[in-house]
Amino acid sequence: MNTLGTPDPAVAKSGESSRGPEGAAAGPSVLTLTLNPTVDLAWEVEHLKAIGKNRARVRSVAAGGGGINVARGVVRLRGRATAIHTAGGEAGLRLNRLLNEEGVDHVAVDIEDETREALVLFETERRHSYHIVPPGPRLNAHEGLRCLDALERAAGGHPYVVASGSLPHGLSPDFYALVARRIRKAGSRLILDTSGPALSGALTEGVFLLRCNRTEAASLTGRDVCSLDDARAVNEHLLTTGAAEVAVTTVGALGAVCSTGHGHTELHAPPLPGKPLSDAGAGDGMVAAIAARLTAGDDPVSASTLGVAVAAAAMLTPSTEPFDPEVARSLSPEVRTRFHARP
């Protein structure tokens, strides 16, 4: 890999193409940030037994983590994307090789600790997935600063930047607030998808678009989010406090609510054409669709409509396997909408 126009040898970049994927129109690229990526090992067993050996078959080995999955999803939707991510140790080298082999344009920021490996176990008899994820490496302050510098250098020319996934140990809970500040300085808009202290810490700075599920939404307000009405109330709180210009809160199989200064739009999930197998990639797929369509010039509601369809399509694939873009496009017209004016 070549250096990214910087004297820091700990930041390296793959060869970026000036063209999008085959059949895609040339246009702006989505930039993503993954501070705690994974090497996802997907195994398959017929029946998980408590006693004796479980003979497994390797389904796949792939690079993973929020922003990397988003970048992959953008490309599947015929957009262009570059993923910035950390990489450390032997697992980090493997992560880089997997991304290169897949053809995902990426920027690796070297760290001392080992990149984590996650296990997805798919039980074929019950058609059920188990996603087992360790906490990952610890980053020091200097490594965090290198990530911020790499992000700010790369952000120019990218109208939207997606920060997705958990924060690794060692970084301050307000790290995504620092990301938001750098992105704003670069003239880009931040789309954020995270949880826990990293989520509340980021909202002190404010972001362009926040995507959260009902568990994350409940953590912000202290109230359960069980309905689209509950999601609308959370979004109104986020807009009123200035935490986000656009808020998208999902409520499982019900769908989502996309809220802007103009009002709240309920997006009712389409009926699935098959049995749901896993929700592991639904959130990242949704964010990928939103980022891809916003970059292409769509409004947030239209972008989120496709996002709901992509999330539904992702439910039809086992473990962390990618969604089928054709299925997602066929489901998009089935997403029913209902508009509510803001009070």
N, C-alpha and C positions, 0 to 999 in steps of 0.2 A: 504494500500500500504506500501511497505517496503522502508526504506531509501536507497539511492543510494551510499552506501559505503562512506558517508561523514557525518561530524558532523552537517552540516547545515540542520535543520529540515524543512526548507522551500523548500527543493528539495526532491521529493518523486518519486518512480518508481513503475510501475506495474510489475507483475511477468512476466519476459521475458522467452519465450519458447526457447529451444535449437533447435527446429525444425521449418522449414518453414511451409506454409499452406499445406493442404493435397495435395499430388501429386507433391509438389515442391522438387527439389533437395536441399540438404543442401549446403550452401554456404555463402559468405559474405552478410551482411545486409546493407541496405541503412539507413542512419541517416538523419532525417529532423528536421528543426527548424521552429517553428511558434511563433512569438513574439506577435501577435495580433489575436488569434484564435476567433472563434465564436461558439455559439450554433445556428445552422440554423433551423429556424422554417419554414416549407414548408406548405403553405395553398393553397386551391383550391376553386375557385368560378366559377360559370357558366358564368356570365357576370358581369363586374365591373360597378356599377352604381354610378353616382355622387350624387344622392339624395336618402335618405333612407338607410336602413341597407343592407349590403352585407353579406349574409349567407355563411360562409366558412366551408370547411371540412379540417381537419388536414391530410395532406398527410404523413408527416414524421417530426421527430425531430432528428437531428443528429449533431455530432461534426463537425466543419468546420474550414476553414482557410487554407492558401496555403500549408504549410508543412504537416498538418494533411491529407489534401486531396491527397497530393503526396504519403504519406505513405500508405494510403488506396489503391491508384491505383497500387502501387508496389505489394502489396499483391494480388490484383485482377489478376495481371499478373504472379502470382505464384512465386514472389520473397519474400524477407524478409525485414522488415522495422521496425524502432523504431522512434517514434515522440517525440521530446522535445518541450514543449509548456508552456506558462504561464497559470495560473489559479487563479482567484480571486473571492471572494464572493460566493453567492448562485449559480450564473450562472457558476462559475468555478467548484464548486462541481458537478453540473449537467454535465458539460463537461467531467469531469473525469469518472463519472458513465456511460455516453454514450460510451466513448472509451472502458471502461472495458467490458460493455455488448456486444460491437461489436467485442471484442477480438483484438483490436489494441494495440500492445505493445507501451507504452508511458512513458515519464518522465515529471512530472508536477513540475514547479517552481512556488511556491506561490507568489502572489502579493497582495497588499492591495486593490487596486481598483477592481471594478466589471468587470469580463469578459463580453464582449459585446454579445448581441443577434441580429441576423439578420433575416429578413423576406424575404422569397421567395414566391411570389404570382403568381399562375398559373391560367390564365383565360381559361377555357376549350372551350368555344364557339369560341374564336379566336385562341386558342392554342398559347398563348403568355405568357411569363414569365416576372415578374418584380422583380428585386433583390434590396432590400432596406437594406443598410448597414450603421450603425452608426460608428463614429470614433473610439470608444473603450476607454479603460482605459489609465491612465497616469502612466508611470513607473518612479520610481526615480533611481538615479545613482546606489544605492546599489542593487536594483532589476536587473538592467541591468548587473551589474558585476556578480551576481549569475547565470544569464542565460549564460554568457560567460564561467564561470567556469564549469557549468554543461555540456555545449557543449564540452569543451575541454576534460573533464574527459571521456565522452562517446565516443568521436571520435575515440579513439584507436581501431584498428581492423575493422573500417569502411572505405573502400577505397574511398567512395564518400559520401559527406554531402550536402544536399539540404537546402538552406535557401530561403524560399518562403513566399511572402506576404508583407503587409505594415508594417512600423514601428509604434508602438504606440507613443502617445505623451510622451514627457519627455526624449526620447532617442535622441542622437545626430544624424544628418544626415549621419555621417561617421561611424555609428555603424556597418554596414555590412562590412566595411573595417577592423574593429577590429575583426569581425567574421572570415574574410578571413585570417587574421594574425594568429589567434588561430588555425584554421584548418590546415594551412600550418605547424605550429609548431607541430601539432599532427601527421603529415605525411599523411593527407588525402587531397582529391581534392574537391574544392567547386563548386557546381552548384548553380547559383543565378538566381532568378526570382522575381523581385520587380519593383518599379516604382518611379518616382518623385525624390526628393532630395536624398532619400536612394539609388537609383540606381547610380546617378552620384557620390555620396560620396564613394560608394564601389569600383568604378573603378579606384580610385587613388591608391588602393592597388593591384588591379589585381585579377582575378578569373580564375579558370580552364575553366568553361563553363558558358556563359551568354545566357539566353533565354529571348527575349523581343518581344512584339508585335509591330505592326507598329506605334502605338501612342507613346509607350516608346522609340522606335528607333528614331522617329522624334524629341523627346525631347533632344536626345543626339547630334543631328547634326543640328537642326534648319531647317530641310528640310522635306517636306512631304514624306511619304513612301507609294506609291500607287502601286508599281509593284515589281516583283522579282528582276529586275535590281536595283531598289532603295534599296532593302534589301541587295543586294550584296555589294553596295557601303558603306552602314552602317557597314556591317561586316568587310569589308576591313579596314575601319577606326579603328574599335575595335581591330583588329589583329595588325595593324601597330603601334598603340599607346601602345600596351602591356596591354590593359584593360582586354583582355580575350585571352586564348589560342584557344578556340573554341567559335564561335558565331553562334547562331541560332536565326534568325529573321523571324517571321511569318507575312504573309500578307493576313489575313482573309481567304476567300474561295479559294484564289489562291494557297495557300500552304506555303512553307517556304524555306529559304536558310540556309544551314549548311556550315560553313566555317572553315577550318583548315589551318595549314601551307602549306598543299598540294594544296589547291585551294577551289573553291566555288561550291557547289552542289545544284542545284535547285531541290526541292522536290514538285512536282505538286500534289495538293490534289486530292484524288480519287473522282469519282462521288458518290453522296450519294444515297443509295437505298431507301430513304424515305425523307419526308419533315423535314427540320431542325426545331427543337423546342426551343433550347436554346444553347447559347455559354458559359454558366456560368462555366462549368467544363472542357472546352476544353484545356485551358492553363495548368492547374494542371495535367490533364491526359497526356498531351504531356510530361511534365517534368517527370512524374512518369515513362513513358515508356523509356525515355532517361536514367534516373538513373538506372532503373532495368536492361536494356540491357548493359550499360557500366559496371555495377557491375558483370554481367555475362560474360564479356570479349569481347563484341562487340566493333567495332570502332564507332566513333561519327556519321558518316553518316548512317550506318546501324541502330544505335539506334534512330536517328532522323527520319528515314523512318517509323519505327514503331510508333514514336511519332506523326507524321502527321496522320497516320491511326487511332490512338487512339483519337486524337482531332476530327477527322471526326465522329467517333463513338459516341463521347460525344455530338455532335450536335443533335443526334437523340433521346436523352433523355430529358425530361422536367426538368426545374428548376435545382437543383444541384444533381439530381439522378446520380449514377455512370454509367460509360460507360459499355457496354457489351464487355468483352474481346474477345469472339468468333467473334463478328462483326468486331472488330478492326483487328483481325488476318486475317479475310477474305478480308478486305480492303487493307491490307499492300501490296500485290502483285500488286494492282492497282495504287500505288504511282509511277508516272513516274519521272525519274531523268535525269538531264543534268548537265554535269561537265564543269566548266570554270577554266582554270589555272589562278593563281594569276599573276598580272603584274610584 
